[in-house]
Amino acid sequence: MRRVLLGALGVVMVAPFLYMMSVSFMGEGELLRWPPALLPASPTTGNYAAAFQALSYTRVLLNTAILAGCVMVGQVLTSAAAGYAFARMRFPGRDRIWTSLLAMLAIPAIVLLIPRYLIIDALGWVDTYPGLISTELVSVWGIFLMRQTFVMLPRDVEDAARLDGAGEWTLFWRVALPLARPAVGAVAVLAFMDQWRNFLWPLVVTRTPRMEVAEVALAHFHTAYAANWPYQMAAAVLVTLPALVVCLLAQRYVMQGVRFTGARVRL
């Protein structure tokens, strides 16, 4: 019974995406029929060709990949380093700083939007890659996940390395971080996916089409072709497909990281 319910829930969740793909192969006139068609009578790839050109897909894909890739690397490094410091090192004010970080999880991101923009504008980084990327390099959630990971790791290997003369950096880079590989993979995948679907900050900090990322370009595309649903669905599939491929290929790493830390993750 449980498997049947889970299967039905899976079908419900996947159905909108499957219908989006179906509509993307339809002609514009097919959507005007009653009852609405679920499958295209005469599938066509013309919608994809038109959307590919109108969306400036290559440029948009490059911008989004640069944003997601740089932020992924930055968040992995900052989360791992900060998480290790909070889990293993003793320094003044550690507990208070940790409490403050946890409190920041309750602050809506939109509250920080204007201060972030004013800082980026003062630096002259509006509509540039540094402005797009720099404010996303630290993830409080990532620090929390990595800290919990390092707390759960046994200290035996680290103590043995310390007796052999290893310093704190060596312990972190060569001992603790390899042991925390499942959690590192989870942080990397989730950071990449989060930035691929990032909309609000890129919308605010970019001004020209040459800096548009996927979600912003897709919103502008929907505005320009509001009356043509097959075009819109084709553009949505083009934007979603790379993220879907990454998610399918990397989901086992996310699950390993979640099981390894015991943390709950919301995709």
JORARA-V205752 format. One record per residue. N is the residue number from 1. RES is the residue in one letter. SS is DSSP state (2 for helix, 1 for strand, 0 for the rest). PSI is psi as a letter, one per 20 degrees, with the letter a starting at -180 (* if undefined). OMEGA is omega in whole degrees, -180 to 180 (999 if undefined). Layout:
n/res/ss/psi/omega
N/RES/SS/PSI/OMEGA
N/RES/SS/PSI/OMEGA
This chain:
n/res/ss/psi/omega
1/M/0/g/-179
2/R/2/g/180
3/R/2/h/179
4/V/2/g/179
5/L/2/g/179
6/L/2/h/177
7/G/2/g/178
8/A/2/g/178
9/L/2/g/178
10/G/2/g/179
11/V/2/g/179
12/V/2/h/-178
13/M/2/h/-177
14/V/2/h/-174
15/A/2/g/180
16/P/2/h/179
17/F/2/g/179
18/L/2/h/178
19/Y/2/h/176
20/M/2/g/178
21/M/2/h/179
22/S/2/g/-179
23/V/2/h/-178
24/S/2/i/178
25/F/0/j/-179
26/M/0/q/168
27/G/0/q/-176
28/E/2/h/-178
29/G/2/h/-177
30/E/2/h/-178
31/L/2/i/-179
32/L/2/i/-179
33/R/0/q/175
34/W/0/p/-2
35/P/0/q/-178
36/P/0/q/-180
37/A/0/q/176
38/L/0/h/179
39/L/0/q/-180
40/P/0/p/178
41/A/0/g/178
42/S/0/n/-176
43/P/0/p/179
44/T/0/q/177
45/T/0/j/-180
46/G/2/h/178
47/N/2/h/-179
48/Y/2/g/179
49/A/2/g/-180
50/A/2/g/-179
51/A/2/h/-180
52/F/2/g/-180
53/Q/2/g/-177
54/A/2/h/-177
55/L/0/i/-172
56/S/0/l/-167
57/Y/2/g/-178
58/T/2/g/179
59/R/2/g/180
60/V/2/g/180
61/L/2/g/179
62/L/2/g/179
63/N/2/g/-178
64/T/2/h/179
65/A/2/g/178
66/I/2/g/179
67/L/2/g/-176
68/A/2/g/-179
69/G/2/g/-180
70/C/2/g/180
71/V/2/h/178
72/M/2/g/180
73/V/2/g/-179
74/G/2/g/-179
75/Q/2/h/177
76/V/2/g/-178
77/L/2/g/-178
78/T/2/h/-180
79/S/2/g/-179
80/A/2/g/-179
81/A/2/g/-180
82/A/2/g/179
83/G/2/g/177
84/Y/2/g/-180
85/A/2/g/-179
86/F/2/h/-177
87/A/2/h/-169
88/R/2/h/-173
89/M/0/q/177
90/R/0/p/178
91/F/0/q/-176
92/P/0/p/177
93/G/0/j/-176
94/R/2/g/-177
95/D/2/h/179
96/R/2/g/178
97/I/2/g/179
98/W/2/g/177
99/T/2/g/179
100/S/2/h/178
101/L/2/g/178
102/L/2/h/178
103/A/2/h/180
104/M/2/h/178
105/L/0/h/-179
106/A/0/i/-179
107/I/0/p/178
108/P/0/q/-178
109/A/2/h/-177
110/I/2/h/179
111/V/2/h/-178
112/L/2/j/-173
113/L/2/g/-178
114/I/2/g/176
115/P/2/g/179
116/R/2/g/-179
117/Y/2/g/180
118/L/2/h/178
119/I/2/g/-179
120/I/2/h/179
121/D/2/h/178
122/A/2/h/179
123/L/2/i/-178
124/G/0/k/-176
125/W/0/j/178
126/V/0/p/-180
127/D/0/k/176
128/T/0/r/177
129/Y/2/g/177
130/P/2/g/178
131/G/2/h/-179
132/L/2/h/-170
133/I/2/h/-165
134/S/2/h/-176
135/T/0/i/-177
136/E/0/j/-171
137/L/0/i/-180
138/V/0/p/179
139/S/0/o/179
140/V/2/h/178
141/W/2/g/178
142/G/2/g/177
143/I/2/g/179
144/F/2/g/-179
145/L/2/g/-179
146/M/2/h/178
147/R/2/g/178
148/Q/2/h/178
149/T/2/g/-178
150/F/2/h/177
151/V/2/h/-177
152/M/2/i/-180
153/L/0/p/176
154/P/0/q/-178
155/R/0/i/-173
156/D/2/g/-178
157/V/2/g/180
158/E/2/g/179
159/D/2/h/179
160/A/2/g/178
161/A/2/h/178
162/R/2/h/177
163/L/2/h/178
164/D/0/j/176
165/G/0/j/-180
166/A/0/p/176
167/G/0/r/-176
168/E/2/g/179
169/W/2/g/178
170/T/2/g/178
171/L/2/g/-179
172/F/2/g/-170
173/W/2/h/-172
174/R/2/i/-177
175/V/2/f/-173
176/A/2/g/-175
177/L/2/g/176
178/P/2/h/178
179/L/2/h/-178
180/A/0/k/-175
181/R/2/g/178
182/P/2/g/179
183/A/2/h/177
184/V/2/g/177
185/G/2/g/179
186/A/2/g/179
187/V/2/g/-179
188/A/2/g/-178
189/V/2/g/-178
190/L/2/h/176
191/A/2/g/179
192/F/2/g/-179
193/M/2/h/-179
194/D/2/g/-179
195/Q/2/h/178
196/W/2/h/-180
197/R/0/j/179
198/N/0/p/-176
199/F/0/g/-169
200/L/2/g/-178
201/W/2/g/176
202/P/2/h/179
203/L/2/h/-177
204/V/2/g/-169
205/V/2/i/177
206/T/0/q/-176
207/R/0/h/-175
208/T/0/q/180
209/P/2/h/-177
210/R/2/i/-180
211/M/2/j/-178
212/E/0/p/173
213/V/0/r/-168
214/A/2/g/-174
215/E/2/h/179
216/V/2/g/178
217/A/2/h/180
218/L/2/h/178
219/A/2/g/177
220/H/2/h/178
221/F/2/g/179
222/H/2/h/178
223/T/2/g/-177
224/A/2/h/-177
225/Y/0/l/-175
226/A/0/h/-176
227/A/0/i/-176
228/N/0/n/-177
229/W/2/h/177
230/P/2/h/176
231/Y/2/g/-178
232/Q/2/g/-180
233/M/2/h/177
234/A/2/g/178
235/A/2/g/179
236/A/2/h/178
237/V/2/g/179
238/L/2/h/-179
239/V/2/h/-175
240/T/2/h/-171
241/L/2/g/179
242/P/2/g/179
243/A/2/h/178
244/L/2/g/179
245/V/2/g/179
246/V/2/g/-179
247/C/2/g/-180
248/L/2/h/-179
249/L/2/h/-172
250/A/2/j/-174
251/Q/2/h/-180
252/R/2/h/177
253/Y/2/h/178
254/V/2/g/-179
255/M/2/h/176
256/Q/2/g/179
257/G/2/h/179
258/V/2/g/178
259/R/2/h/-177
260/F/2/h/-176
261/T/2/h/-176
262/G/0/j/-178
263/A/0/q/176
264/R/0/p/-177
265/V/0/p/177
266/R/0/o/-179
267/L/0/*/999
